[in-house]
Amino acid sequence: MKGNGANHRVFSQRGRGTRLASKHGMILLITTSPRVAECARAIEKATGESAHTASGFRRALRLLRQHEFDAIVVDQCLPDSESEAGELLPALSGAAVLIFMNLAISSVDRVVRDVRAALHRRDQEQRVAMQAAERMLSSEIKDALTGILLSSQLALSEPALPPGAEAKLRSVCELAEQMRSRLEHAR
């Protein structure tokens, strides 16, 4: 089953300067449950993401090679004959969050709740990781700018510096100061 594509996430401001690229999310349900179509429709309605289904791991692995999914719901009641193919699932799932459920005893509402909670956790983890990467990059840039400023200022203190070189070094110092100032104000 494929969604209607109504939920395109456009570049959106998240937190302090973090942007997430636009994308259309997809969820994969791997189950032989007769309620698969009902679950897929409920997930699409609740999340706005399209839901694809596979009746076994072999079909799921083909879909995983063709598409990128945000979440993969795996029915714990799949036959053991599929277990060998299922062992490849974590390696091929990419950034998708894996959700293992027993669809024989779980209500559709429970499946939807668990999928939404897993997607929310994944979004939170991605946001935290992006913020950490942003802080690390900012720190590395500040360190490099400090080195540029120090080297430029030491070079400017040389007594026999040609006038053309002095003007260029002052320009480098000013640019480095401006960049450092922008980084400080961006925090």
Backbone as ProteinMPNN parsed JSONL, in Angstrom:
{"seq_chain_A": "MKGNGANHRVFSQRGRGTRLASKHGMILLITTSPRVAECARAIEKATGESAHTASGFRRALRLLRQHEFDAIVVDQCLPDSESEAGELLPALSGAAVLIFMNLAISSVDRVVRDVRAALHRRDQEQRVAMQAAERMLSSEIKDALTGILLSSQLALSEPALPPGAEAKLRSVCELAEQMRSRLEHAR", "coords_chain_A": {"N_chain_A": [[0.846, -1.175, 0.0], [0.541, 2.203, -0.752], [1.135, 5.589, 0.192], [-0.655, 8.752, -0.028], [1.005, 10.88, -0.404], [0.76, 13.349, 0.857], [2.19, 14.591, 2.849], [4.653, 16.412, 2.615], [7.66, 17.405, 3.866], [8.875, 20.498, 4.12], [11.864, 22.487, 3.981], [12.447, 23.169, 7.247], [12.644, 25.198, 10.108], [14.36, 24.156, 12.874], [15.011, 24.143, 16.171], [18.075, 25.756, 17.182], [19.024, 27.04, 14.482], [19.239, 24.632, 13.115], [18.483, 22.771, 10.29], [16.243, 20.616, 8.663], [16.257, 18.595, 5.822], [13.951, 18.6, 3.055], [11.648, 15.945, 2.645], [9.903, 12.943, 1.894], [8.514, 10.77, 4.0], [8.651, 7.217, 4.572], [7.17, 4.19, 5.652], [7.68, 0.831, 6.476], [5.894, -2.14, 6.68], [6.256, -5.344, 7.807], [4.706, -8.204, 7.584], [2.435, -10.994, 7.878], [-0.058, -10.691, 8.642], [-3.625, -10.553, 8.475], [-4.641, -8.071, 8.917], [-3.053, -6.155, 7.812], [-3.495, -4.178, 5.796], [-5.314, -2.492, 7.074], [-3.755, -1.63, 9.257], [-1.719, -0.295, 7.845], [-3.141, 1.804, 6.589], [-4.015, 3.197, 8.883], [-1.568, 3.973, 10.004], [-0.58, 5.636, 7.971], [-2.505, 7.666, 8.067], [-2.137, 8.65, 10.664], [0.55, 9.451, 10.722], [1.137, 10.712, 8.339], [2.911, 9.71, 6.566], [3.841, 7.538, 3.886], [2.844, 4.126, 3.77], [4.297, 1.046, 3.212], [3.988, -2.402, 2.407], [5.088, -5.714, 3.169], [4.978, -9.185, 2.781], [6.84, -10.859, 3.776], [10.327, -11.39, 4.701], [12.016, -11.577, 2.464], [10.728, -10.143, 0.392], [10.646, -7.71, 1.733], [13.377, -7.107, 1.895], [13.931, -6.634, -0.788], [12.437, -4.275, -1.153], [13.808, -2.609, 0.623], [16.195, -2.303, -0.684], [15.449, -0.694, -2.73], [14.23, 1.598, -1.687], [14.305, 4.185, 0.838], [13.525, 4.004, 4.204], [11.764, 5.421, 7.002], [10.854, 4.077, 9.219], [10.571, 0.666, 10.239], [8.318, -1.792, 10.706], [8.219, -4.811, 12.218], [6.668, -7.86, 12.248], [6.504, -10.058, 14.861], [5.55, -12.556, 14.535], [6.254, -13.747, 12.159], [7.008, -16.454, 9.939], [9.445, -18.98, 10.858], [10.914, -19.884, 8.74], [11.663, -17.71, 7.335], [13.669, -16.574, 8.736], [16.45, -16.518, 8.11], [16.683, -14.663, 5.988], [15.664, -12.522, 7.378], [17.699, -11.909, 9.138], [19.348, -10.222, 7.766], [18.089, -7.843, 7.81], [18.644, -5.741, 9.877], [21.135, -4.817, 8.932], [20.529, -3.744, 6.451], [18.68, -1.826, 6.949], [19.379, 0.811, 7.24], [18.996, 4.154, 8.278], [16.587, 3.747, 9.377], [14.21, 3.229, 11.965], [13.785, 0.311, 13.803], [10.977, -1.579, 14.652], [9.675, -3.956, 16.62], [6.922, -6.021, 16.862], [4.092, -7.883, 18.039], [1.742, -8.507, 15.944], [-0.482, -10.065, 16.021], [-1.612, -9.878, 18.492], [-1.619, -7.219, 19.085], [-3.38, -4.162, 19.049], [-4.6, -2.053, 16.375], [-4.487, 0.62, 17.084], [-2.486, 0.501, 19.036], [-0.279, -0.27, 17.5], [-0.021, 2.004, 15.874], [0.5, 3.946, 17.859], [2.974, 3.002, 18.85], [4.577, 3.217, 16.547], [4.481, 5.999, 16.05], [5.688, 6.913, 18.422], [8.253, 5.775, 18.175], [9.167, 7.072, 15.848], [9.19, 9.68, 16.795], [11.14, 9.472, 18.837], [13.36, 8.843, 17.226], [13.551, 11.204, 15.686], [14.166, 13.019, 17.741], [16.653, 11.981, 18.583], [18.14, 12.377, 16.244], [18.066, 15.162, 16.085], [19.493, 15.869, 18.407], [21.965, 14.737, 17.768], [22.631, 16.258, 15.505], [22.857, 18.798, 16.659], [25.029, 18.356, 18.358], [27.017, 17.811, 16.468], [27.052, 20.27, 15.195], [27.965, 21.927, 17.279], [30.541, 20.835, 17.638], [31.729, 21.325, 15.134], [31.616, 24.117, 15.103], [33.328, 24.676, 17.235], [35.74, 23.661, 16.206], [36.104, 25.375, 14.036], [36.358, 27.81, 15.359], [38.739, 27.344, 16.736], [40.524, 27.123, 14.582], [40.283, 29.708, 13.52], [41.313, 31.185, 15.635], [43.973, 30.362, 15.511], [44.658, 31.415, 12.984], [44.333, 34.154, 13.482], [46.256, 34.571, 15.518], [48.657, 33.826, 14.2], [48.64, 35.71, 12.114], [48.716, 38.137, 13.537], [51.18, 37.879, 14.82], [52.839, 37.865, 12.572], [52.341, 40.454, 11.672], [53.713, 41.891, 13.545], [56.32, 41.826, 12.821], [59.251, 43.637, 12.075], [60.369, 44.319, 9.509], [58.411, 44.172, 7.536], [56.999, 44.086, 4.345], [55.028, 46.753, 2.889], [52.787, 45.983, 1.241], [52.344, 43.317, 1.994], [51.741, 43.701, 4.652], [49.269, 45.049, 4.522], [47.691, 43.042, 3.421], [47.82, 41.093, 5.427], [46.561, 42.45, 7.513], [44.01, 42.571, 6.454], [43.364, 39.846, 6.437], [43.332, 39.402, 9.2], [41.158, 41.048, 9.953], [39.019, 39.794, 8.588], [39.059, 37.259, 9.821], [38.441, 38.004, 12.44], [35.844, 39.02, 12.021], [34.531, 36.662, 11.233], [34.807, 35.092, 13.56], [33.364, 36.67, 15.332], [30.8, 36.451, 14.182], [30.348, 33.733, 14.589], [30.256, 33.671, 17.374], [27.953, 35.174, 17.88], [26.047, 33.607, 16.722], [25.466, 31.603, 18.425]], "CA_chain_A": [[0.0, 0.0, 0.0], [1.353, 3.407, -0.869], [0.408, 6.761, 0.688], [-1.076, 9.754, -0.991], [2.056, 11.873, -0.59], [0.296, 14.651, 1.316], [3.018, 15.178, 3.896], [6.015, 16.78, 2.225], [8.246, 18.305, 4.848], [9.704, 21.499, 3.466], [12.891, 22.94, 4.91], [11.802, 23.778, 8.401], [13.549, 25.633, 11.156], [14.274, 23.31, 14.051], [16.019, 24.491, 17.159], [18.939, 26.89, 16.895], [19.708, 27.017, 13.205], [19.287, 23.321, 12.493], [17.467, 22.593, 9.255], [16.095, 19.268, 8.139], [15.933, 18.651, 4.4], [12.62, 18.135, 2.72], [11.585, 14.549, 2.27], [8.632, 12.29, 2.118], [8.862, 9.579, 4.751], [7.969, 5.964, 4.28], [7.201, 3.19, 6.702], [7.533, -0.516, 5.936], [5.307, -3.134, 7.575], [6.577, -6.705, 7.377], [3.775, -9.062, 8.312], [1.472, -11.807, 7.136], [-1.342, -10.444, 9.318], [-4.721, -10.13, 7.585], [-4.965, -6.675, 9.231], [-1.962, -5.32, 7.329], [-4.021, -3.003, 5.085], [-5.896, -1.617, 8.096], [-2.63, -1.017, 9.977], [-1.038, 0.631, 6.936], [-3.981, 3.014, 6.457], [-3.997, 3.926, 10.158], [-0.239, 4.586, 10.137], [-0.532, 6.757, 7.016], [-3.368, 8.739, 8.565], [-1.572, 9.214, 11.895], [1.894, 10.018, 10.545], [1.277, 11.43, 7.078], [3.942, 9.05, 5.777], [3.286, 6.408, 3.147], [3.142, 2.824, 4.35], [4.483, -0.04, 2.264], [3.873, -3.671, 3.103], [5.765, -6.891, 2.635], [4.482, -10.355, 3.492], [7.975, -11.619, 4.287], [11.608, -10.691, 4.691], [12.593, -11.507, 1.119], [10.084, -8.991, -0.26], [11.091, -6.518, 2.465], [14.757, -6.807, 1.498], [13.864, -5.995, -2.121], [11.976, -2.894, -0.956], [14.877, -1.866, 1.291], [17.225, -1.992, -1.673], [14.891, 0.296, -3.651], [13.728, 2.79, -1.003], [14.78, 4.485, 2.191], [12.38, 4.06, 5.104], [11.955, 6.039, 8.314], [10.572, 3.064, 10.24], [10.245, -0.666, 9.762], [7.567, -2.546, 11.699], [8.42, -6.236, 11.962], [5.764, -8.725, 13.004], [7.25, -11.13, 15.509], [4.905, -13.831, 14.193], [6.648, -14.225, 10.837], [7.482, -17.847, 9.998], [10.88, -19.19, 11.061], [11.549, -20.129, 7.441], [12.126, -16.404, 6.85], [14.638, -16.015, 9.689], [17.745, -16.256, 7.483], [16.567, -13.378, 5.282], [15.419, -11.506, 8.4], [18.952, -11.535, 9.791], [19.944, -9.145, 6.972], [17.283, -6.63, 7.987], [19.335, -4.624, 10.548], [22.229, -4.287, 8.102], [19.983, -3.022, 5.304], [17.636, -0.875, 7.357], [19.876, 2.187, 7.181], [18.657, 5.003, 9.421], [15.22, 3.439, 9.808], [14.044, 2.672, 13.294], [13.145, -1.004, 13.755], [9.95, -1.742, 15.68], [9.237, -5.344, 16.645], [5.625, -6.133, 17.527], [3.277, -9.053, 17.749], [0.524, -7.937, 15.379], [-1.616, -10.938, 16.309], [-2.246, -9.471, 19.749], [-1.583, -5.758, 19.223], [-4.443, -3.443, 18.338], [-4.131, -1.085, 15.381], [-4.13, 1.83, 17.84], [-1.197, 0.245, 19.693], [0.738, -0.231, 16.442], [0.134, 3.413, 15.504], [1.174, 4.621, 18.985], [4.379, 2.594, 18.898], [5.258, 3.797, 15.386], [4.64, 7.445, 16.294], [6.676, 7.086, 19.497], [9.567, 5.446, 17.631], [9.556, 8.16, 14.946], [9.499, 10.847, 17.643], [12.454, 9.205, 19.444], [14.38, 8.952, 16.183], [13.712, 12.628, 15.379], [14.868, 13.626, 18.878], [18.046, 11.544, 18.528], [18.776, 13.058, 15.112], [18.213, 16.568, 16.446], [20.586, 15.943, 19.372], [23.203, 14.449, 17.042], [22.938, 17.419, 14.661], [23.314, 19.874, 17.525], [26.38, 18.003, 18.805], [27.915, 18.011, 15.318], [27.143, 21.721, 14.99], [28.85, 22.465, 18.322], [31.899, 20.386, 17.374], [32.219, 22.061, 13.973], [31.814, 25.503, 15.534], [34.538, 24.696, 18.057], [36.887, 23.474, 15.325], [36.276, 26.609, 13.255], [36.889, 28.837, 16.277], [40.157, 27.035, 16.977], [41.267, 27.484, 13.365], [40.303, 31.173, 13.433], [42.25, 31.665, 16.648], [45.301, 30.138, 14.947], [44.859, 32.39, 11.911], [44.512, 35.475, 14.103], [47.537, 34.606, 16.22], [49.737, 33.842, 13.205], [48.597, 36.996, 11.4], [49.175, 39.201, 14.437], [52.631, 37.716, 14.995], [53.483, 38.304, 11.33], [52.245, 41.916, 11.613], [54.664, 42.503, 14.481], [57.66, 41.775, 12.211], [59.643, 45.007, 11.749], [60.714, 44.562, 8.109], [57.31, 43.634, 6.729], [56.693, 44.951, 3.199], [53.712, 47.383, 3.049], [51.738, 45.199, 0.582], [52.086, 42.14, 2.824], [51.102, 44.182, 5.886], [47.86, 45.326, 4.212], [47.01, 41.752, 3.235], [47.704, 40.452, 6.741], [45.507, 43.169, 8.267], [42.749, 42.131, 5.867], [43.129, 38.488, 6.946], [42.958, 39.564, 10.616], [39.791, 41.601, 10.02], [38.081, 38.743, 8.164], [39.019, 36.239, 10.872], [37.69, 38.604, 13.566], [34.427, 39.047, 11.633], [34.014, 35.29, 11.277], [34.73, 34.695, 14.974], [32.243, 37.414, 15.895], [29.554, 35.845, 13.683], [30.178, 32.449, 15.282], [29.862, 33.946, 18.757], [26.579, 35.678, 17.887], [25.151, 32.548, 16.242], [25.187, 30.665, 19.527]], "C_chain_A": [[0.886, 1.23, 0.0], [0.504, 4.609, -0.48], [0.101, 7.749, -0.411], [-0.068, 10.871, -1.181], [1.693, 13.257, -0.085], [1.241, 15.315, 2.297], [4.447, 15.406, 3.417], [6.527, 17.756, 3.258], [9.185, 19.244, 4.112], [10.756, 21.933, 4.466], [12.206, 23.663, 6.061], [12.839, 24.105, 9.453], [13.319, 24.764, 12.373], [15.372, 23.729, 15.012], [16.826, 25.698, 16.729], [19.677, 26.691, 15.585], [19.751, 25.667, 12.513], [18.162, 23.205, 11.487], [17.442, 21.129, 8.837], [15.65, 19.38, 6.69], [14.534, 18.133, 4.153], [12.683, 16.682, 2.297], [10.174, 14.061, 2.485], [8.962, 10.966, 2.773], [8.041, 8.364, 4.343], [8.169, 5.003, 5.442], [6.946, 1.836, 6.048], [6.962, -1.427, 7.012], [5.612, -4.509, 7.002], [5.719, -7.642, 8.218], [2.935, -9.897, 7.354], [0.076, -11.626, 7.738], [-2.412, -10.028, 8.312], [-5.123, -8.67, 7.822], [-3.924, -5.702, 8.692], [-2.47, -4.059, 6.626], [-4.618, -2.005, 6.076], [-4.798, -0.894, 8.875], [-1.936, 0.029, 9.103], [-1.839, 1.923, 6.78], [-3.94, 3.852, 7.728], [-2.656, 4.626, 10.367], [-0.113, 5.781, 9.203], [-1.332, 7.938, 7.535], [-2.733, 9.429, 9.773], [-0.247, 9.928, 11.677], [2.042, 10.877, 9.305], [2.348, 10.831, 6.182], [3.315, 7.86, 5.058], [3.743, 5.103, 3.78], [3.209, 1.779, 3.237], [4.416, -1.339, 3.051], [4.651, -4.755, 2.386], [5.299, -8.084, 3.464], [5.608, -11.241, 4.013], [9.263, -10.84, 4.129], [12.206, -10.579, 3.296], [12.023, -10.313, 0.348], [10.546, -7.693, 0.408], [12.506, -6.124, 2.056], [14.804, -6.177, 0.11], [13.429, -4.534, -1.98], [13.069, -2.039, -0.316], [16.01, -1.506, 0.332], [16.768, -0.882, -2.622], [14.542, 1.621, -2.989], [14.421, 2.972, 0.344], [13.551, 4.681, 3.07], [12.754, 4.751, 6.409], [11.769, 5.021, 9.426], [10.231, 1.745, 9.557], [9.572, -1.402, 10.909], [7.674, -4.014, 11.319], [7.49, -7.028, 12.871], [6.576, -9.884, 13.567], [6.686, -12.515, 15.175], [5.269, -14.334, 12.799], [7.212, -15.642, 10.945], [8.998, -17.934, 10.157], [11.611, -19.443, 9.754], [12.122, -18.838, 6.858], [13.301, -15.865, 7.671], [15.991, -15.702, 9.06], [17.74, -14.912, 6.746], [16.384, -12.247, 6.291], [16.673, -11.05, 9.115], [19.665, -10.412, 9.033], [19.266, -7.803, 7.218], [18.028, -5.499, 8.704], [20.436, -4.001, 9.696], [21.709, -3.439, 6.956], [18.985, -1.934, 5.68], [18.086, 0.58, 7.335], [19.544, 2.952, 8.448], [17.257, 4.717, 9.952], [15.226, 2.867, 11.22], [13.28, 1.355, 13.148], [12.184, -1.133, 14.933], [9.457, -3.183, 15.582], [7.964, -5.443, 17.465], [4.975, -7.457, 17.169], [1.931, -8.532, 17.261], [-0.707, -8.816, 15.605], [-2.339, -10.496, 17.574], [-2.276, -7.958, 19.95], [-2.724, -5.132, 18.433], [-3.819, -2.483, 17.33], [-3.709, 0.202, 16.084], [-2.765, 1.671, 18.506], [-0.063, 0.313, 18.668], [1.026, 1.22, 16.07], [0.881, 4.166, 16.604], [2.658, 4.285, 19.014], [5.181, 3.169, 17.727], [5.492, 5.289, 15.607], [5.698, 7.701, 17.363], [8.089, 6.813, 18.976], [10.069, 6.544, 16.686], [9.937, 9.41, 15.734], [10.874, 10.666, 18.299], [13.57, 9.371, 18.424], [14.629, 10.411, 15.819], [14.481, 13.343, 16.486], [16.358, 13.268, 18.831], [18.792, 12.222, 17.386], [19.026, 14.526, 15.431], [19.387, 16.75, 17.42], [21.925, 15.702, 18.669], [23.611, 15.631, 16.163], [23.449, 18.584, 15.5], [24.728, 19.604, 18.028], [27.387, 18.218, 17.681], [28.12, 19.5, 15.057], [28.087, 22.344, 16.013], [30.308, 22.078, 18.06], [32.5, 21.154, 16.196], [32.506, 23.515, 14.337], [33.097, 25.632, 16.352], [35.792, 24.55, 17.194], [37.161, 24.73, 14.5], [36.86, 27.71, 14.13], [38.37, 28.605, 16.551], [41.009, 27.432, 15.773], [41.369, 28.999, 13.232], [41.27, 31.77, 14.449], [43.682, 31.505, 16.151], [45.625, 31.133, 13.842], [45.129, 33.773, 12.485], [45.886, 35.583, 14.762], [48.7, 34.687, 15.233], [49.793, 35.178, 12.469], [49.12, 38.118, 12.274], [50.671, 39.102, 14.703], [53.377, 38.19, 13.749], [53.453, 39.82, 11.216], [53.243, 42.594, 12.546], [56.105, 42.447, 13.956], [58.034, 43.184, 11.75], [59.868, 45.264, 10.253], [59.649, 44.02, 7.166], [57.014, 44.595, 5.574], [55.269, 45.509, 3.332], [52.567, 46.59, 2.403], [51.349, 43.986, 1.423], [51.362, 42.546, 4.097], [49.609, 44.44, 5.642], [47.07, 44.024, 4.058], [46.816, 41.03, 4.564], [46.637, 41.14, 7.599], [44.124, 42.763, 7.754], [42.375, 40.728, 6.369], [42.682, 38.56, 8.409], [41.523, 40.055, 10.749], [38.756, 40.548, 9.645], [37.946, 37.655, 9.229], [38.244, 36.747, 12.084], [36.193, 38.634, 13.259], [33.803, 37.653, 11.716], [33.85, 34.817, 12.716], [33.564, 35.384, 15.657], [30.897, 36.813, 15.46], [29.28, 34.502, 14.385], [29.716, 32.649, 16.717], [28.398, 34.377, 18.843], [25.569, 34.619, 17.444], [24.78, 31.592, 17.368], [24.052, 31.144, 20.314]], "O_chain_A": [[1.893, 1.266, 0.707], [-0.69, 4.659, -0.776], [0.531, 7.605, -1.555], [-0.263, 11.731, -2.039], [2.259, 14.246, -0.548], [1.102, 16.51, 2.555], [5.352, 14.658, 3.788], [5.92, 18.798, 3.504], [10.185, 18.807, 3.543], [10.57, 21.769, 5.672], [11.483, 24.639, 5.864], [13.798, 23.359, 9.652], [12.19, 24.653, 12.851], [16.553, 23.667, 14.669], [16.333, 26.561, 16.002], [20.818, 26.23, 15.57], [20.268, 25.577, 11.399], [17.011, 23.508, 11.801], [18.483, 20.492, 8.679], [14.765, 20.171, 6.369], [13.999, 17.339, 4.925], [13.647, 16.243, 1.671], [9.367, 14.69, 3.169], [9.623, 10.124, 2.167], [6.918, 8.467, 3.849], [9.2, 5.01, 6.116], [6.093, 1.715, 5.169], [7.481, -1.481, 8.126], [5.27, -4.806, 5.857], [5.974, -7.846, 9.405], [2.753, -9.55, 6.187], [-0.859, -12.339, 7.371], [-2.142, -9.243, 7.403], [-5.861, -8.094, 7.023], [-3.917, -4.534, 9.083], [-1.925, -2.978, 6.843], [-4.438, -0.797, 5.921], [-4.895, 0.307, 9.124], [-1.605, 1.116, 9.577], [-1.273, 3.015, 6.835], [-3.842, 5.077, 7.662], [-2.617, 5.755, 10.856], [0.404, 6.826, 9.598], [-0.885, 9.082, 7.451], [-2.788, 10.653, 9.89], [0.053, 10.902, 12.367], [2.966, 11.685, 9.217], [2.658, 11.397, 5.134], [2.373, 7.248, 5.561], [4.87, 4.986, 4.261], [2.289, 1.652, 2.429], [4.752, -1.368, 4.235], [4.845, -4.716, 1.171], [5.232, -8.01, 4.691], [5.345, -12.273, 4.631], [9.296, -9.776, 3.511], [12.844, -9.575, 2.982], [12.771, -9.561, -0.277], [10.805, -6.698, -0.269], [12.8, -4.94, 1.89], [15.618, -5.29, -0.145], [13.999, -3.655, -2.626], [13.234, -0.873, -0.676], [16.702, -0.508, 0.531], [17.592, -0.21, -3.241], [14.553, 2.661, -3.647], [15.026, 2.053, 0.897], [12.643, 5.435, 2.719], [13.896, 4.682, 6.863], [12.442, 5.088, 10.455], [9.682, 1.714, 8.455], [10.178, -1.614, 11.96], [7.267, -4.412, 10.228], [7.519, -6.887, 14.094], [7.253, -10.599, 12.828], [7.298, -13.53, 15.507], [4.638, -15.269, 12.307], [7.832, -15.983, 11.953], [9.738, -17.083, 9.663], [12.821, -19.232, 9.678], [12.98, -18.885, 5.977], [13.863, -14.82, 7.342], [16.624, -14.716, 9.436], [18.679, -14.125, 6.869], [16.888, -11.142, 6.086], [16.721, -9.939, 9.642], [20.504, -9.72, 9.611], [19.808, -6.753, 6.873], [18.048, -4.381, 8.189], [20.643, -2.789, 9.739], [22.384, -2.502, 6.531], [18.504, -1.204, 4.814], [17.255, 1.486, 7.405], [19.776, 2.469, 9.556], [16.797, 5.382, 10.881], [16.128, 2.124, 11.607], [12.262, 1.29, 12.459], [12.541, -0.832, 16.072], [8.886, -3.578, 14.565], [7.92, -5.008, 18.616], [5.27, -8.063, 16.139], [1.076, -8.16, 18.066], [-1.838, -8.372, 15.406], [-3.543, -10.714, 17.714], [-2.901, -7.474, 20.894], [-2.999, -5.52, 17.297], [-2.639, -2.147, 17.432], [-2.697, 0.806, 15.727], [-1.975, 2.615, 18.533], [0.99, 0.89, 18.94], [2.186, 1.618, 15.963], [1.794, 4.94, 16.314], [3.5, 5.168, 19.181], [6.335, 3.563, 17.899], [6.595, 5.782, 15.372], [6.516, 8.61, 17.22], [9.02, 7.548, 19.304], [11.246, 6.905, 16.716], [10.887, 10.111, 15.384], [11.679, 11.597, 18.317], [14.604, 9.969, 18.719], [15.778, 10.822, 15.658], [15.345, 14.175, 16.209], [17.217, 14.131, 19.015], [19.952, 12.602, 17.543], [20.076, 15.07, 15.087], [20.181, 17.679, 17.27], [22.906, 16.391, 18.95], [24.792, 15.97, 16.082], [24.377, 19.281, 15.091], [25.539, 20.526, 18.114], [28.478, 18.742, 17.908], [29.226, 19.937, 14.738], [28.913, 23.188, 15.666], [31.209, 22.898, 18.239], [33.653, 21.583, 16.258], [33.522, 24.075, 13.926], [33.858, 26.584, 16.181], [36.789, 25.235, 17.422], [38.315, 25.102, 14.293], [37.744, 28.452, 13.703], [39.158, 29.549, 16.593], [42.086, 28.008, 15.929], [42.425, 29.52, 12.872], [41.963, 32.745, 14.157], [44.512, 32.395, 16.34], [46.745, 31.64, 13.772], [46.034, 34.477, 12.039], [46.591, 36.575, 14.58], [49.61, 35.5, 15.395], [50.875, 35.713, 12.23], [49.885, 38.963, 11.809], [51.355, 40.121, 14.802], [54.42, 38.836, 13.852], [54.408, 40.425, 10.727], [53.578, 43.761, 12.345], [57.012, 42.975, 14.598], [57.229, 43.857, 11.107], [59.569, 46.362, 9.784], [59.969, 43.471, 6.112], [56.801, 45.786, 5.799], [54.388, 44.812, 3.837], [51.476, 46.533, 2.969], [50.167, 43.665, 1.549], [50.478, 41.833, 4.572], [48.778, 44.082, 6.477], [45.928, 43.92, 4.506], [45.77, 40.425, 4.8], [45.897, 40.476, 8.325], [43.181, 42.629, 8.535], [41.215, 40.461, 6.684], [41.756, 37.855, 8.809], [40.76, 39.539, 11.565], [37.728, 40.423, 10.311], [36.841, 37.186, 9.504], [37.475, 35.999, 12.687], [35.37, 38.317, 14.118], [32.686, 37.491, 12.207], [32.839, 34.198, 13.047], [32.857, 34.776, 16.461], [29.976, 36.685, 16.266], [28.141, 34.183, 14.724], [28.887, 31.891, 17.221], [27.687, 33.991, 19.771], [24.382, 34.718, 17.753], [23.823, 30.832, 17.223], [23.658, 30.498, 21.286]]}, "name": "protein", "num_of_chains": 1, "seq": "MKGNGANHRVFSQRGRGTRLASKHGMILLITTSPRVAECARAIEKATGESAHTASGFRRALRLLRQHEFDAIVVDQCLPDSESEAGELLPALSGAAVLIFMNLAISSVDRVVRDVRAALHRRDQEQRVAMQAAERMLSSEIKDALTGILLSSQLALSEPALPPGAEAKLRSVCELAEQMRSRLEHAR"}
